[in-house]
Amino acid sequence: MCGCFNNKCICKFDLSPSTIKRWRREFKEEGEGALEWGRGSSAKSHEKKFKNQDWILKEPDDMNIDELKETLRMERVLKKYLAKTTGEKCFAILELKNLFSLQSLCLYLGVSRQGFYDWLNSSKPKYKNLDNEVADLINKLYFKFKRKYGYQMLTLFLNKYFGKNLKPWVVYRYMKILKIIAVRIKKCLITTSLDR
């Protein structure tokens, strides 16, 4: 009877047998409270963020279990961003601020909140700001010559005909930001058959 009931439930509710076994085990161990809505693994991903970030500066001996779990989870997620540049750390903070509080992310990665907001507003250092006039010239030249020339040839045109004094790597950076790439035209080899 029990096996037949399981098969009907599995088919009707599209459950796996392991899920039913887990529910039975939890019911035996903890009673009806174990089967309440919101106690599963999906509910744990929606846990509230800690409002107080002092727990990051505490020693592990002084932390309670929730703080230790949160610290461990944050360390696992942020481990790959520790040895990166400040810009990459700021990008990581931007991606992960829905999981953790902004203050704790900045504190853990060693980035000031003001520095993060400056990065967010400018998204690039001041010495790398785009000159819109140069960007427009590069764009016009690129399309005027039917996307044929790359950054070196465009640098020659800009320096010779427009009086600019640009290095090729600067034009390359502009082209990368504008997302334009020179199209390579493959040469076709025309062959004729010798059989007549």
N, C-alpha and C positions, 0 to 999 in steps of 0.2 A: 504493500500500500504506500509506504513512504517513498520508495523509488519511483513509483508511478506518478505520485504527486509532484516529485521533483522534476520529472521529465515534462509534465504539463506546464509547470511554472516556467521552466527554461524556455519552452517553445512559445508560450503565451506572452511572457514579458521580456523575451530576448535577453535572458541573463546567462551568465556562464556558471557552470557547476561550482567553480571555486568561490564565486560570490556567495552562493547559498551556503556553502560549507563555512565560509568566514562569518556569515550572519548567525548561523547556528552556534558556532563556537563563542562568538561575542555574547549571544543571548544566554548561554550557559554560564559564562564567567561573570557578566555584569548585570544580567537581568534585562527588563524591558527598556531601561534607560539607554542601553547601548545602541538600540535601534532608532533613536530619535533622529529627526531630520536635522541636518547641520552638524553631525558629529563625524562625518567621513573625511577622507583625504581631500576632497574638493572644497570642503568648507574650511579646511586649514589654510588654503591658499588665500582666503579672504580675511585673514586675521588683521586686526587693526595695527597700525604702526605705533611704535612707542612714541609718546609725546615728549618725554624727557630723555635727552641724549647723554646724561651723565654716566650712564652704564657703560659707555664705550671706554671711558677713562678709568674705570674701576679695574681692580685686579680680579682674576677669575674666582679667587676664594671668597670675595665679597659680593659676588653676583648671585641672584636667585636663578632658578632653573629657566624661567622665561627669558631673562636677559642673556643667559649663556646660549640658549637655542638661537636667539636672534643674532647674537654676535657670530656664532658659527655659520649661520645661514648667510650673513653678510660677507664673512670672510671667504666663503666658497664662491660666491658670485663675483666678488671684487678682486680675487687673487690675481687674475690675468691683467688687471689694469694698474697694478701697483708700480711697475717699472716703466710705465709709459710716459709720454710727454704730457704737459699740462693740458694741451688741447684735446688729447685723446681721453684724459681723465674727465674733462668737462663734458665730452660727448658721452662717456659712460654714465656720468651723473644725470645727464638729460634723459638717457634711455631708462635708467633704473629708479628715477624719482617716484614712480608709481608704486614700487615695491617697498622702498625705504624712505624715511624722511630726508629732506634735502640737507638739513643740518648734519645728520649723522653720516651721510655720504660724503659731504665736504670734509668733515672732521676725519673720517677714516682714510680718505685719499690724500689728505694734506693740501686741499685747495680751499682758499677762502671763499665765503659765500659771495662777497663783493666781486672777487675775481671771476667766479662762475657767471654772475649776472653780466659783468662786462663782456665776457666771452660770448654769452648768449646774445647780447645786444649788437655787438660788432661782428661776431663770428669770424673775425680775422684780425690780426695785429694791424696797427696803423701803418706800419711800413709796407704792408702788403695790400693796402687799399687799391682798388681798381681805379685807373684813370679812364673815365668813360669815353673820352675823346680817342684814346689809343684803342680801346676795345671796339669802338665803332669803326675805326680805320681798319683794324685787323679783320673784322667781320665783312666789311665792304670789299676789301682786297680778296679775301678768301672766296667770296661768291662771284666776284668779277672774273676771276680766273678759273671758274667752274670747279672749285674745290680740288684743284690739281696740285697746288703748291703747299708745302709744309712750312714749319716755323722758320727754317733757315732762309728760304727764299722770301718769305714774307718780311723777315728782318731786313734783308737787303733792300727790298722795295721801300719799306718805311724809312730806313736811314737815308737812302739815296734821293728819293722823290718827295718825301714829306719832311725832311730835315730833322728827323728824330734821331736820338742817340741811344738806341736800345740794344741790349744783348740778346742773343738767340734764346737763352733760357727764360728771359722775361716774356718774350713772345710765346714761347712754349707754355708758360704758366697761364697766360691770357687765353690761349687756345684751349687749354685743359679746363679752365673755368667756364669758358663759353661753350664747351663740349663740341668743338669742331675738330675734325681730323682730316688730313689730306687723303684723298681716295687714290689708291694705286690702280693704275690701269694695266691689266695684264696684256702682254703682247700675244697676239694670236699667230700661230704658225700655220700658214696655208699650205696644204700639201695637195699635190695632184697625183692621181693614180697613173702608173706607167702602163697599165694594161689598156690597150686600145683595140 
